[in-house]
Amino acid sequence: MENVLVVWTKRGSVEEAEKIIKLEIGRQYGFSESEFDKTDNGFSFLFDDETNCEASFSFTPCIDRSLKISVCATWAWDAIDLYHLTQRCSDKIEGIIS
């Protein structure tokens, strides 16, 4: 997967960010928790079985309590869709006191 986009939040915990993003992916695209595979620093899943697009999210907490969220997908257009979804989630993530 070569298509990586990054969303930065001013603050947020990895656990809450992952939870919020998974809920939004489920709401928008119909995925359930069982379709996400845990990775070392996030999760991955088969985003589109017709195009065989795999997607992953990785979360990197920073010293200043900000959070780097990397969105990666096989195809650029899918990475862009998931990036925009993550941007919409960033206010919810920042609103949680960690």
C-alpha atoms as an extended CHARMM CRD file, in Angstrom:
* protein
*
        98  EXT
         1         1  MET       CA              0.0000000000        0.0000000000        0.0000000000  PROA      1               0.0000000000
         2         2  GLU       CA              1.7000000000        3.1420000000       -1.2110000000  PROA      2               0.0000000000
         3         3  ASN       CA             -1.0620000000        5.7210000000       -0.7530000000  PROA      3               0.0000000000
         4         4  VAL       CA             -0.5880000000        7.2510000000        2.6940000000  PROA      4               0.0000000000
         5         5  LEU       CA             -2.2500000000       10.3990000000        3.9800000000  PROA      5               0.0000000000
         6         6  VAL       CA             -1.8410000000       11.8210000000        7.4900000000  PROA      6               0.0000000000
         7         7  VAL       CA             -4.2940000000       13.5580000000        9.7970000000  PROA      7               0.0000000000
         8         8  TRP       CA             -2.9460000000       15.3450000000       12.8780000000  PROA      8               0.0000000000
         9         9  THR       CA             -5.0700000000       15.9980000000       15.9300000000  PROA      9               0.0000000000
        10        10  LYS       CA             -4.1440000000       18.5130000000       18.6230000000  PROA      10              0.0000000000
        11        11  ARG       CA             -4.7370000000       15.8740000000       21.2700000000  PROA      11              0.0000000000
        12        12  GLY       CA             -6.3100000000       12.4580000000       21.6630000000  PROA      12              0.0000000000
        13        13  SER       CA             -5.7010000000        8.9450000000       22.8300000000  PROA      13              0.0000000000
        14        14  VAL       CA             -4.9680000000        6.0830000000       20.4670000000  PROA      14              0.0000000000
        15        15  GLU       CA             -7.7410000000        3.9400000000       21.9530000000  PROA      15              0.0000000000
        16        16  GLU       CA            -10.4250000000        6.6060000000       21.6140000000  PROA      16              0.0000000000
        17        17  ALA       CA             -9.3130000000        7.6240000000       18.1160000000  PROA      17              0.0000000000
        18        18  GLU       CA             -9.3810000000        4.0130000000       16.9470000000  PROA      18              0.0000000000
        19        19  LYS       CA            -12.8310000000        3.4880000000       18.4790000000  PROA      19              0.0000000000
        20        20  ILE       CA            -14.2900000000        6.6470000000       16.9050000000  PROA      20              0.0000000000
        21        21  ILE       CA            -12.8560000000        5.9040000000       13.4540000000  PROA      21              0.0000000000
        22        22  LYS       CA            -14.0570000000        2.2840000000       13.4970000000  PROA      22              0.0000000000
        23        23  LEU       CA            -17.5560000000        3.4190000000       14.4960000000  PROA      23              0.0000000000
        24        24  GLU       CA            -17.6230000000        5.9590000000       11.6650000000  PROA      24              0.0000000000
        25        25  ILE       CA            -16.3610000000        3.3900000000        9.1190000000  PROA      25              0.0000000000
        26        26  GLY       CA            -19.0790000000        1.0300000000       10.3240000000  PROA      26              0.0000000000
        27        27  ARG       CA            -21.7520000000        3.7150000000       10.0910000000  PROA      27              0.0000000000
        28        28  GLN       CA            -20.7200000000        4.9740000000        6.6620000000  PROA      28              0.0000000000
        29        29  TYR       CA            -19.6430000000        1.7460000000        4.9480000000  PROA      29              0.0000000000
        30        30  GLY       CA            -21.3720000000       -1.0100000000        6.9440000000  PROA      30              0.0000000000
        31        31  PHE       CA            -18.3180000000       -2.6850000000        8.4840000000  PROA      31              0.0000000000
        32        32  SER       CA            -18.5050000000       -4.5490000000       11.7810000000  PROA      32              0.0000000000
        33        33  GLU       CA            -15.8090000000       -4.8820000000       14.4510000000  PROA      33              0.0000000000
        34        34  SER       CA            -15.0710000000       -8.4590000000       13.3480000000  PROA      34              0.0000000000
        35        35  GLU       CA            -13.8810000000       -7.2190000000        9.9380000000  PROA      35              0.0000000000
        36        36  PHE       CA            -11.0010000000       -5.1990000000       11.4100000000  PROA      36              0.0000000000
        37        37  ASP       CA             -7.6520000000       -6.8810000000       12.0320000000  PROA      37              0.0000000000
        38        38  LYS       CA             -5.4470000000       -5.5760000000       14.8400000000  PROA      38              0.0000000000
        39        39  THR       CA             -1.9580000000       -4.4280000000       13.8160000000  PROA      39              0.0000000000
        40        40  ASP       CA              1.0000000000       -3.2900000000       15.9350000000  PROA      40              0.0000000000
        41        41  ASN       CA             -0.1040000000        0.3330000000       15.9990000000  PROA      41              0.0000000000
        42        42  GLY       CA             -3.6570000000        0.3400000000       14.6300000000  PROA      42              0.0000000000
        43        43  PHE       CA             -5.8660000000       -1.8170000000       12.4410000000  PROA      43              0.0000000000
        44        44  SER       CA             -6.3460000000       -2.9730000000        8.8550000000  PROA      44              0.0000000000
        45        45  PHE       CA             -9.2210000000       -4.3650000000        6.8020000000  PROA      45              0.0000000000
        46        46  LEU       CA            -10.3400000000       -5.2590000000        3.2790000000  PROA      46              0.0000000000
        47        47  PHE       CA            -12.0220000000       -2.0220000000        2.2510000000  PROA      47              0.0000000000
        48        48  ASP       CA            -13.3000000000       -3.0930000000       -1.1800000000  PROA      48              0.0000000000
        49        49  ASP       CA            -13.4110000000       -6.7460000000       -2.1990000000  PROA      49              0.0000000000
        50        50  GLU       CA            -14.1660000000       -5.9100000000       -5.8610000000  PROA      50              0.0000000000
        51        51  THR       CA            -10.9340000000       -3.9480000000       -6.3280000000  PROA      51              0.0000000000
        52        52  ASN       CA             -9.0720000000       -5.9010000000       -3.6280000000  PROA      52              0.0000000000
        53        53  CYS       CA             -8.3590000000       -2.6350000000       -1.8000000000  PROA      53              0.0000000000
        54        54  GLU       CA             -6.7500000000       -3.1130000000        1.5750000000  PROA      54              0.0000000000
        55        55  ALA       CA             -6.7550000000       -0.2260000000        4.0220000000  PROA      55              0.0000000000
        56        56  SER       CA             -5.0180000000        0.4130000000        7.3080000000  PROA      56              0.0000000000
        57        57  PHE       CA             -4.8980000000        3.0340000000       10.0260000000  PROA      57              0.0000000000
        58        58  SER       CA             -1.9200000000        3.5750000000       12.2910000000  PROA      58              0.0000000000
        59        59  PHE       CA             -1.7950000000        5.8150000000       15.3320000000  PROA      59              0.0000000000
        60        60  THR       CA              1.3230000000        7.5190000000       16.6860000000  PROA      60              0.0000000000
        61        61  PRO       CA              1.0440000000        9.5140000000       19.9120000000  PROA      61              0.0000000000
        62        62  CYS       CA              3.4390000000       12.4370000000       20.2150000000  PROA      62              0.0000000000
        63        63  ILE       CA              5.1230000000       14.0020000000       23.2350000000  PROA      63              0.0000000000
        64        64  ASP       CA              2.9270000000       17.1220000000       23.0670000000  PROA      64              0.0000000000
        65        65  ARG       CA             -0.2190000000       14.9210000000       23.3470000000  PROA      65              0.0000000000
        66        66  SER       CA             -1.0020000000       15.3760000000       19.6500000000  PROA      66              0.0000000000
        67        67  LEU       CA             -1.8300000000       12.3110000000       17.6130000000  PROA      67              0.0000000000
        68        68  LYS       CA             -0.6430000000       11.3530000000       14.1320000000  PROA      68              0.0000000000
        69        69  ILE       CA             -3.1630000000        9.1990000000       12.2630000000  PROA      69              0.0000000000
        70        70  SER       CA             -1.8350000000        7.5930000000        9.0740000000  PROA      70              0.0000000000
        71        71  VAL       CA             -4.4290000000        6.4400000000        6.5540000000  PROA      71              0.0000000000
        72        72  CYS       CA             -3.1460000000        3.9540000000        4.0020000000  PROA      72              0.0000000000
        73        73  ALA       CA             -4.9610000000        2.2210000000        1.1270000000  PROA      73              0.0000000000
        74        74  THR       CA             -4.1450000000        0.2740000000       -1.9990000000  PROA      74              0.0000000000
        75        75  TRP       CA             -5.8570000000        2.7810000000       -4.2810000000  PROA      75              0.0000000000
        76        76  ALA       CA             -5.4850000000        6.5620000000       -4.0540000000  PROA      76              0.0000000000
        77        77  TRP       CA             -9.2090000000        7.2890000000       -4.3530000000  PROA      77              0.0000000000
        78        78  ASP       CA             -9.9600000000        4.9910000000       -1.4030000000  PROA      78              0.0000000000
        79        79  ALA       CA             -7.1750000000        6.5570000000        0.6670000000  PROA      79              0.0000000000
        80        80  ILE       CA             -8.6880000000        9.9720000000       -0.0410000000  PROA      80              0.0000000000
        81        81  ASP       CA            -12.1940000000        8.8230000000        1.0270000000  PROA      81              0.0000000000
        82        82  LEU       CA            -10.8460000000        7.3690000000        4.2750000000  PROA      82              0.0000000000
        83        83  TYR       CA             -8.7160000000       10.4710000000        4.8530000000  PROA      83              0.0000000000
        84        84  HSD       CA            -11.7900000000       12.7000000000        4.6230000000  PROA      84              0.0000000000
        85        85  LEU       CA            -13.6540000000       10.3780000000        6.9920000000  PROA      85              0.0000000000
        86        86  THR       CA            -10.7650000000       10.6670000000        9.4560000000  PROA      86              0.0000000000
        87        87  GLN       CA            -10.7180000000       14.4680000000        9.1440000000  PROA      87              0.0000000000
        88        88  ARG       CA            -14.4320000000       14.5290000000       10.0400000000  PROA      88              0.0000000000
        89        89  CYS       CA            -13.6570000000       12.3930000000       13.1110000000  PROA      89              0.0000000000
        90        90  SER       CA            -10.8090000000       14.6040000000       14.3240000000  PROA      90              0.0000000000
        91        91  ASP       CA            -13.0830000000       17.0350000000       16.2160000000  PROA      91              0.0000000000
        92        92  LYS       CA            -14.6120000000       14.1380000000       18.1580000000  PROA      92              0.0000000000
        93        93  ILE       CA            -11.1480000000       12.7320000000       18.8970000000  PROA      93              0.0000000000
        94        94  GLU       CA             -9.8240000000       16.1000000000       20.0960000000  PROA      94              0.0000000000
        95        95  GLY       CA            -12.9110000000       16.6310000000       22.2490000000  PROA      95              0.0000000000
        96        96  ILE       CA            -12.0930000000       13.6440000000       24.4610000000  PROA      96              0.0000000000
        97        97  ILE       CA             -9.9190000000       14.5140000000       27.4270000000  PROA      97              0.0000000000
        98        98  SER       CA             -7.0480000000       12.0420000000       27.5900000000  PROA      98              0.0000000000
